[in-house]
Structure formats: structure tokens, C-alpha cells
Amino acid sequence: MAQQFNLPIGACLSLTLAFVSTGCALEQNSNAQPAGRLEQSDQPPLVEVAIATGTETAPTASYTGTTMALKQVVVRSRVEGQLLTLNADVGDFIRQGQLLAAVEQDLPRTDVSEAQAELAARQFEVKEAESVLAEAKAQVERNRAELKQAEADARRLQQLAEAGAITAQQAEVAQTQQATAAQVLKASQEQVITRQQAIAATKQRVTAQQAILAQAQERLTYTQITAPQSGILLSKQAEAGDTIQGGQTLVEIGDLSAIKVEIQISDRDLSQFAQGQRVNVALDAFPGETFPGEVTRISPVADAAARLIPIEVTIPNPAGKIATGLLARVSLTDPNLTTTAVMIPASALTTGSNANQTTVFVPVTQGETTTVQARPVQVGPEDNGMVAILSGLSAGERYVVQGDRPLETGQTVRLSLLSE
């Protein structure tokens, strides 16, 4: 843009030579004045004005991962034997509780029969011991009655001996019989206690055998394998007729109502992600299409060597369109779009009245007079002396690149010959 200056010819020539000799740079803070040039304080500030241009930028960096089922379970056999049936194929929809497979029951049934027979034997032992205990208790009562009779005889004979009706020796024999009856009663009582302890031990063996029987019966139910959750059959590792082992994988079932993608990000990029944040996911299987995703988990543990942090992104999949095992690219913006950023020299930025506010001066021309206004802007990253303007200045607007002195809002300025 050409601008008419009210300066002497000598001053204009000196100014032009100064721009050429310094590579189109302005003189700043110089006290030396060319001959015939007016004092700087007598003239408005000299500024260089440029037009902001927009630059197309690439989309936000993307992170690759693989699509996985939201929830995936592995169904394994809990018993060994021949697999009789497997009622599903890969891709089939499985409902929770549906019968998937059946394993032969011969061995589990034999275990149940043996456990039942052993339990019956233990229970018979308890009944037999209880019968012996009842006889021992009856013997205690008989011995108690004999002791009572012996005590009465001993008292009566002792009285007769004191009266002289019988000899003292006969009274002593009665006392001996009393002591003997007391010992017999004590022995029978101890026998009852022993029988009771034996019964308690036998009952414990019955309880243990009942647990063994319950386990055998439960293992018998393992021959009928049902689906632990609803979903799509993702893989099948066995076929009907195979002999399988306990713990062997039969099928894998995945919940595809939603898809999750795990990506690895650098610790330097962690600040760009937050729990619940919305992201975009592009799948190579669906060119030109993006899917909305959400950050559902940020791992609290990073790889100490690679400085990578696992992040889980969940994508809704109500129609089951997205399969597992697909290459996914996660980005914070739509990867199919490009953005236009305004880039200006960092030297054009100034600090506003608020220390945390960044401004750019823009020229305002009315007639032959040009003034400047400070406009707040939001800045982005800086690269090679150029800074991105996120808001406050649009492509096509004029702005002040630099001036020969500090500027103020509303101040009249002069445009340099290099101004656009």
C-alpha cells in the first residue's frame, strides 16, 4: 500500500536508504539523525503493516490401535472327556445362558455314584455307633442302681456291726462292695463319653463325604457348558468329537455393542487427553468415515522405558458395523478435515494492560490519517519465529508487524514504504 508522507525530500531519501541497507528493517531506538531529518519526537511513529494470511495445517496427530470387543470372555471346559456337541459357529450371536457344548458324562457319573456309596457307608457307621452308645448309657444306669444298693447295704451292716449283731468283718465286706460298685459306674460313664466322641468323629466323616458328593455332582454339571454372557462368537478352538482336557479353550465370546481401542501416547501428550473427552476415530476399513469416541480410561502406569501411557477409547457400535481386529486411528480432530491457521511474526505480539493478555496492533485508516488499535488475541504454538493466532485476528486483516517505538491505542502512525 502506498502512503503519502509530508516530509522533505532529503528525509524521504534517507529513510528509503535506511530500509534498503538494513534488509527492509526499521530503525529502532536510534538517537542518530540524518542531516536534514526532523526530530523523531516531532513525527508520528513509523510502522510496518502486513496482511494476515491463513495457512492450511495438517490435522492433529493420530494414534493407531486395534479394535477390540468391549468385553471378551474365553469359555473353557472344566472337565476332561469327549466333546459330544458344539452348537455354535464363528459369527453367531450367543445369548447368556445358552447351551454351547456338551461333554460325555460317564466319568463324572461314576464319581457321583462312588461318592454316594461312600456317604451311605459313613451314615451307617453313625447309626451303629449311636446304637452302641445307647447300650453304654443303659449300662451306666444299671451300674448306678447297683451302687445305690451297695451303699444301702453298707450302711445297714455297719449299724448291725456297731450293735454287735454281726461281726465287723461282715461290715467291711459290704463297704468293699460299695467301693467296687462306684468304680464300675465311673468306668461305664467314661465308656459313654468315648462312644460320644466316636460318634462325633463319624459324623464329621459324613459331613466331609457329603462335600465330596456335592463336588462330584457339581462336576457332573460342568459337562453342560453354557454361555456366560451375550455376544458374538469370535473364535472356536474345538470341534465335536475332540477329546478335551480340563481348562482347554473352546470358544471366545465378545460383546460388540461397543468397541474399544487402546492407544499408546507419549507422556508429553498426556495433557491433551482427559477422562470422558470426545475424540474421533478413523478406520481403514471405512475410508472417508469417522466415528465418535470417548476416552474411557487413562492408565495410571506408564512404560518406564518407552515413556508410553495406555489410553482406552470406546466407540458406540449398536448396529454391529465395526468388527474386531481393525486398524483404528484416534485423533482429537476430524482426520478428514484440514484447518486454516493465521501465522504472524512473534515480534508483532505485545503485552496488554493485563500481564496475561497478548495483543496485536491493527491499523485503522480514516481519510489520510491512520491510527492503531490494540486487539487481544489468543496465540497457539510458535515455530521458527512465527506464532499461530487461534482467535482475535483473521486472514485478510492488516496488523502492525513492528514500529520504530512503543505504540498506544488511538495513536496516529505513519506507514512504511514496505507496508502492505
C-alpha positions as CSV (number, residue, x, y, z in Angstrom):
1,M,0.0,0.0,0.0
2,A,1.4,3.4,-1.0
3,Q,1.3,6.2,1.6
4,Q,1.9,9.9,1.0
5,F,4.3,11.4,3.6
6,N,4.6,15.2,4.4
7,L,8.4,15.0,4.7
8,P,11.2,16.9,3.0
9,I,12.7,15.2,0.0
10,G,16.0,14.6,1.8
11,A,14.3,13.0,4.7
12,C,12.4,10.6,2.4
13,L,15.6,9.7,0.6
14,S,17.4,9.0,3.8
15,L,14.5,6.8,5.1
16,T,14.4,4.8,1.9
17,L,18.2,4.2,2.0
18,A,17.9,3.1,5.6
19,F,15.3,0.4,4.7
20,V,17.4,-0.9,1.8
21,S,20.7,-1.0,3.7
22,T,19.2,-3.0,6.7
23,G,17.3,-5.5,4.6
24,C,13.9,-3.8,4.9
25,A,14.3,-3.4,8.7
26,L,13.1,-0.4,10.6
27,E,15.4,1.8,12.7
28,Q,14.5,1.4,16.3
29,N,15.7,3.3,19.4
30,S,18.4,5.2,17.4
31,N,19.4,8.7,18.6
32,A,21.5,9.4,15.5
33,Q,19.5,11.5,13.0
34,P,20.4,12.0,9.3
35,A,21.2,15.5,8.2
36,G,18.1,17.5,7.4
37,R,15.8,14.9,9.2
38,L,13.3,16.2,11.7
39,E,13.5,15.0,15.3
40,Q,11.7,11.6,15.9
41,S,9.5,13.0,18.6
42,D,8.1,15.6,16.2
43,Q,6.7,12.8,13.8
44,P,4.2,10.0,14.5
45,P,5.6,6.5,14.9
46,L,6.7,4.8,11.7
47,V,5.2,1.3,11.5
48,E,5.3,-1.6,9.0
49,V,1.9,-3.1,8.3
50,A,1.3,-6.6,6.8
51,I,-1.8,-8.5,5.8
52,A,-2.5,-11.7,7.8
53,T,-2.6,-14.8,5.7
54,G,-4.1,-18.2,6.5
55,T,-2.1,-21.4,6.2
56,E,-3.7,-24.8,5.9
57,T,-2.4,-27.1,8.6
58,A,-2.5,-30.9,8.9
59,P,-5.0,-32.5,11.3
60,T,-4.0,-33.3,14.9
61,A,-1.6,-36.1,15.2
62,S,-3.3,-39.5,15.2
63,Y,-2.6,-42.6,17.3
64,T,-3.0,-46.1,16.0
65,G,-4.6,-49.0,17.7
66,T,-6.7,-52.1,17.1
67,T,-10.4,-52.5,17.6
68,M,-11.4,-55.0,20.3
69,A,-14.7,-56.1,21.9
70,L,-15.9,-54.1,24.8
71,K,-15.9,-57.2,26.9
72,Q,-14.5,-60.5,25.8
73,V,-14.7,-63.9,27.7
74,V,-12.9,-67.2,27.0
75,V,-15.1,-70.2,27.6
76,R,-13.1,-73.2,28.8
77,S,-14.0,-76.8,29.6
78,R,-13.8,-77.6,33.3
79,V,-13.8,-81.4,32.8
80,E,-12.0,-83.8,30.5
81,G,-13.6,-86.1,28.1
82,Q,-15.0,-86.3,24.6
83,L,-16.8,-83.2,23.3
84,L,-20.2,-84.5,22.2
85,T,-21.7,-81.3,20.7
86,L,-20.7,-77.7,20.0
87,N,-23.7,-75.8,19.0
88,A,-22.3,-72.5,17.5
89,D,-20.2,-71.2,14.7
90,V,-18.0,-68.1,14.4
91,G,-20.1,-65.0,13.9
92,D,-23.2,-66.4,15.6
93,F,-25.0,-64.3,18.2
94,I,-24.9,-66.1,21.6
95,R,-27.3,-65.3,24.4
96,Q,-26.3,-65.5,28.0
97,G,-27.2,-69.0,29.5
98,Q,-27.4,-70.6,26.1
99,L,-26.2,-74.2,25.9
100,L,-22.9,-74.1,23.9
101,A,-21.4,-77.6,24.2
102,A,-21.8,-81.0,26.0
103,V,-19.1,-83.3,27.2
104,E,-19.5,-87.0,27.9
105,Q,-20.8,-87.8,31.4
106,D,-19.6,-91.4,32.1
107,L,-16.6,-90.5,34.3
108,P,-18.4,-87.7,36.3
109,R,-21.4,-90.0,36.8
110,T,-19.2,-92.8,38.1
111,D,-17.6,-90.3,40.6
112,V,-21.1,-89.3,41.8
113,S,-22.1,-93.0,42.3
114,E,-18.9,-93.8,44.3
115,A,-19.4,-90.7,46.5
116,Q,-23.0,-91.6,47.2
117,A,-22.0,-95.2,48.2
118,E,-19.3,-93.9,50.5
119,L,-21.7,-91.5,52.1
120,A,-24.2,-94.3,52.8
121,A,-21.4,-96.3,54.5
122,R,-20.4,-93.4,56.7
123,Q,-24.0,-92.8,57.7
124,F,-24.4,-96.5,58.6
125,E,-21.3,-96.1,60.8
126,V,-23.0,-93.3,62.7
127,K,-26.2,-95.3,63.3
128,E,-24.2,-98.3,64.5
129,A,-22.2,-96.1,66.9
130,E,-25.3,-94.5,68.2
131,S,-26.7,-98.0,69.0
132,V,-23.6,-98.9,71.0
133,L,-23.8,-95.6,72.8
134,A,-27.4,-96.3,73.8
135,E,-26.3,-99.7,75.3
136,A,-23.5,-98.0,77.1
137,K,-25.9,-95.4,78.6
138,A,-28.2,-98.2,79.8
139,Q,-25.2,-100.0,81.5
140,V,-24.5,-96.7,83.3
141,E,-28.0,-96.7,84.7
142,R,-27.7,-100.3,85.8
143,N,-24.3,-99.6,87.5
144,R,-25.8,-96.6,89.2
145,A,-28.6,-98.7,90.7
146,E,-26.1,-101.3,91.9
147,L,-24.0,-98.6,93.5
148,K,-27.1,-97.3,95.3
149,Q,-27.9,-100.8,96.6
150,A,-24.3,-101.3,97.7
151,E,-24.4,-98.0,99.7
152,A,-27.6,-99.0,101.5
153,D,-26.2,-102.5,102.4
154,A,-23.0,-101.0,103.7
155,R,-24.9,-98.5,106.0
156,R,-27.2,-101.3,107.3
157,L,-24.4,-103.8,108.0
158,Q,-22.3,-101.0,109.7
159,Q,-25.2,-100.4,112.1
160,L,-25.6,-104.1,112.8
161,A,-21.9,-104.4,113.5
162,E,-21.9,-101.5,115.9
163,A,-24.9,-103.2,117.7
164,G,-23.0,-106.4,117.9
165,A,-25.4,-108.3,115.8
166,I,-22.8,-109.2,113.2
167,T,-19.0,-109.2,113.0
168,A,-17.0,-106.2,112.0
169,Q,-15.6,-108.2,109.1
170,Q,-19.0,-108.6,107.5
171,A,-19.5,-104.8,107.6
172,E,-16.1,-104.3,106.0
173,V,-17.0,-106.6,103.1
174,A,-20.1,-104.5,102.4
175,Q,-18.1,-101.4,102.3
176,T,-15.7,-103.0,99.8
177,Q,-18.6,-104.0,97.6
178,Q,-19.8,-100.3,97.7
179,A,-16.4,-99.1,96.5
180,T,-16.3,-101.6,93.7
181,A,-19.8,-100.6,92.5
182,A,-18.7,-96.9,92.4
183,Q,-15.6,-97.8,90.3
184,V,-17.8,-99.8,87.9
185,L,-20.2,-96.9,87.5
186,K,-17.3,-94.5,86.8
187,A,-15.9,-96.8,84.1
188,S,-19.2,-97.1,82.4
189,Q,-19.6,-93.3,82.4
190,E,-16.2,-92.9,80.8
191,Q,-17.2,-95.5,78.2
192,V,-20.3,-93.4,77.3
193,I,-18.0,-90.3,76.8
194,T,-15.7,-92.4,74.5
195,R,-18.7,-93.6,72.4
196,Q,-20.0,-90.0,72.1
197,Q,-16.6,-88.8,70.8
198,A,-16.5,-91.7,68.3
199,I,-20.0,-90.7,67.0
200,A,-18.8,-87.1,66.6
201,A,-15.8,-88.2,64.6
202,T,-18.0,-90.4,62.4
203,K,-20.4,-87.5,61.8
204,Q,-17.6,-85.4,60.7
205,R,-16.6,-88.0,58.2
206,V,-20.2,-88.0,57.0
207,T,-20.1,-84.2,56.5
208,A,-16.8,-84.5,54.6
209,Q,-18.2,-87.2,52.4
210,Q,-21.3,-85.0,51.7
211,A,-19.0,-82.3,50.5
212,I,-17.2,-84.8,48.2
213,L,-20.5,-85.9,46.8
214,A,-21.6,-82.2,46.2
215,Q,-18.3,-81.6,44.3
216,A,-18.9,-84.7,42.2
217,Q,-22.4,-83.6,41.4
218,E,-21.2,-80.1,40.5
219,R,-18.5,-81.6,38.2
220,L,-21.3,-83.5,36.5
221,T,-23.0,-80.2,35.7
222,Y,-19.7,-79.0,34.1
223,T,-20.5,-81.4,31.2
224,Q,-23.2,-78.9,30.1
225,I,-21.3,-75.8,29.0
226,T,-23.4,-72.6,28.8
227,A,-22.6,-69.0,27.6
228,P,-21.5,-66.7,30.5
229,Q,-22.5,-63.6,28.5
230,S,-24.3,-62.5,25.4
231,G,-22.3,-61.5,22.4
232,I,-20.8,-62.7,19.1
233,L,-18.8,-65.9,18.8
234,L,-15.4,-64.6,17.9
235,S,-13.4,-67.9,17.6
236,K,-13.8,-71.6,18.1
237,Q,-10.9,-73.8,19.3
238,A,-12.5,-77.3,19.3
239,E,-15.0,-79.4,17.3
240,A,-17.5,-82.1,18.3
241,G,-15.7,-85.4,18.7
242,D,-12.5,-84.0,20.1
243,T,-11.1,-85.3,23.3
244,I,-10.6,-82.2,25.5
245,Q,-8.8,-81.6,28.8
246,G,-9.8,-79.6,31.8
247,G,-9.1,-75.9,31.2
248,Q,-8.9,-76.2,27.4
249,T,-10.3,-73.2,25.5
250,L,-13.5,-74.0,23.5
251,V,-14.8,-70.6,22.2
252,E,-14.4,-66.9,22.7
253,I,-17.4,-64.6,23.0
254,G,-17.2,-60.8,22.6
255,D,-19.7,-58.0,23.4
256,L,-19.7,-55.8,20.3
257,S,-22.4,-53.4,21.4
258,A,-19.4,-51.1,21.8
259,I,-15.8,-51.2,20.6
260,K,-12.7,-50.2,22.5
261,V,-9.4,-49.2,21.1
262,E,-6.2,-49.0,23.2
263,I,-3.6,-46.5,22.0
264,Q,-0.2,-45.6,23.4
265,I,0.7,-41.9,23.8
266,S,3.8,-40.2,24.8
267,D,4.0,-38.7,28.3
268,R,4.4,-35.3,26.6
269,D,0.9,-35.6,25.0
270,L,-0.8,-36.7,28.2
271,S,-2.1,-33.2,28.9
272,Q,-4.1,-33.3,25.7
273,F,-6.3,-36.2,27.0
274,A,-8.9,-36.3,29.8
275,Q,-11.4,-38.9,31.1
276,G,-14.6,-38.5,29.2
277,Q,-13.0,-36.5,26.4
278,R,-14.5,-36.8,22.9
279,V,-12.3,-37.9,20.1
280,N,-12.6,-39.0,16.5
281,V,-11.7,-42.5,15.3
282,A,-11.0,-43.3,11.6
283,L,-10.9,-47.0,10.4
284,D,-9.1,-48.0,7.3
285,A,-12.0,-50.4,6.7
286,F,-14.3,-47.5,6.2
287,P,-12.4,-44.8,4.1
288,G,-13.7,-41.3,4.5
289,E,-15.8,-42.1,7.5
290,T,-15.1,-41.1,11.1
291,F,-16.7,-42.5,14.3
292,P,-17.2,-40.6,17.6
293,G,-15.3,-42.0,20.5
294,E,-14.8,-41.2,24.2
295,V,-11.7,-41.6,26.4
296,T,-12.9,-44.1,29.0
297,R,-9.7,-45.0,30.7
298,I,-6.2,-43.5,31.2
299,S,-3.8,-45.9,32.7
300,P,-2.1,-44.7,35.9
301,V,1.0,-46.7,34.9
302,A,3.4,-45.8,32.1
303,D,6.0,-47.8,30.4
304,A,9.2,-46.7,32.3
305,A,11.4,-47.4,29.3
306,A,9.4,-46.1,26.4
307,R,7.5,-43.4,28.4
308,L,4.3,-44.5,26.8
309,I,0.9,-44.4,28.5
310,P,-2.0,-46.7,27.5
311,I,-5.3,-44.9,26.9
312,E,-8.6,-46.7,26.2
313,V,-11.1,-45.2,23.8
314,T,-14.7,-46.6,23.4
315,I,-16.8,-46.3,20.2
316,P,-20.5,-47.0,20.2
317,N,-21.4,-49.9,17.9
318,P,-25.2,-50.5,18.3
319,A,-25.6,-51.9,14.7
320,G,-22.6,-54.2,15.0
321,K,-21.0,-52.5,12.0
322,I,-17.5,-52.4,13.4
323,A,-15.7,-55.7,13.8
324,T,-12.7,-56.6,16.0
325,G,-9.1,-56.6,14.7
326,L,-9.4,-53.5,12.5
327,L,-6.8,-50.8,12.3
328,A,-8.0,-47.6,14.1
329,R,-6.6,-44.1,14.1
330,V,-7.6,-41.9,17.0
331,S,-7.3,-38.1,16.8
332,L,-8.5,-35.1,18.7
333,T,-10.0,-33.6,15.5
334,D,-11.7,-35.0,12.4
335,P,-8.8,-36.6,10.4
336,N,-10.6,-35.9,7.1
337,L,-10.6,-32.1,7.7
338,T,-7.9,-29.5,7.4
339,T,-7.8,-26.4,9.4
340,T,-6.6,-22.9,8.5
341,A,-4.3,-21.1,10.9
342,V,-3.2,-17.4,10.9
343,M,0.5,-17.2,11.3
344,I,2.3,-13.9,12.1
345,P,5.8,-13.0,13.3
346,A,6.2,-13.3,17.1
347,S,7.7,-9.7,17.0
348,A,4.2,-8.4,16.3
349,L,2.9,-9.5,19.7
350,T,2.7,-7.1,22.6
351,T,1.5,-7.4,26.2
352,G,-1.7,-5.6,27.0
353,S,-2.7,-3.9,30.2
354,N,-3.3,-7.3,31.7
355,A,0.0,-9.1,32.0
356,N,-1.6,-12.3,31.0
357,Q,-3.2,-10.8,27.8
358,T,-1.5,-10.8,24.4
359,T,-2.4,-8.2,21.9
360,V,-1.7,-7.2,18.3
361,F,-1.9,-3.6,16.9
362,V,-4.2,-3.2,13.9
363,P,-4.2,0.0,11.7
364,V,-7.4,1.9,11.3
365,T,-7.4,4.4,8.4
366,Q,-9.9,7.3,8.1
367,G,-9.2,9.6,5.2
368,E,-5.5,10.3,5.2
369,T,-5.0,9.6,8.9
370,T,-4.1,6.1,10.2
371,T,-4.3,5.2,13.9
372,V,-3.6,1.9,15.6
373,Q,-5.8,-0.1,18.0
374,A,-4.6,-2.9,20.4
375,R,-6.6,-6.1,19.8
376,P,-6.4,-9.1,22.2
377,V,-5.6,-12.4,20.5
378,Q,-5.2,-16.0,21.6
379,V,-1.9,-17.5,20.5
380,G,-1.0,-21.0,19.7
381,P,2.3,-22.8,19.2
382,E,5.4,-21.0,17.9
383,D,7.6,-22.3,15.1
384,N,10.7,-20.6,13.6
385,G,9.7,-17.2,14.9
386,M,6.1,-17.4,13.6
387,V,3.2,-17.9,16.0
388,A,-0.3,-19.2,15.3
389,I,-3.2,-16.9,16.1
390,L,-6.1,-19.0,17.3
391,S,-8.6,-16.1,17.7
392,G,-8.7,-12.3,17.5
393,L,-7.2,-11.9,14.1
394,S,-8.5,-13.3,10.8
395,A,-6.9,-14.0,7.5
396,G,-7.0,-10.9,5.3
397,E,-6.9,-8.4,8.1
398,R,-4.0,-5.9,8.5
399,Y,-1.7,-5.8,11.5
400,V,1.4,-4.0,12.6
401,V,4.5,-6.0,12.2
402,Q,6.8,-3.6,14.0
403,G,7.3,0.1,14.7
404,D,10.2,2.4,15.5
405,R,8.9,3.0,19.0
406,P,6.2,1.6,21.5
407,L,2.7,2.2,20.4
408,E,-0.5,3.1,22.2
409,T,-4.2,2.6,21.3
410,G,-5.5,5.5,19.3
411,Q,-2.1,6.8,18.4
412,T,-1.6,8.2,14.9
413,V,1.1,6.4,12.9
414,R,2.9,6.6,9.6
415,L,3.1,3.6,7.3
416,S,6.5,2.5,6.0
417,L,7.1,2.0,2.3
418,L,7.2,-1.7,2.8
419,S,3.7,-1.8,4.3
420,E,1.0,-3.9,2.5
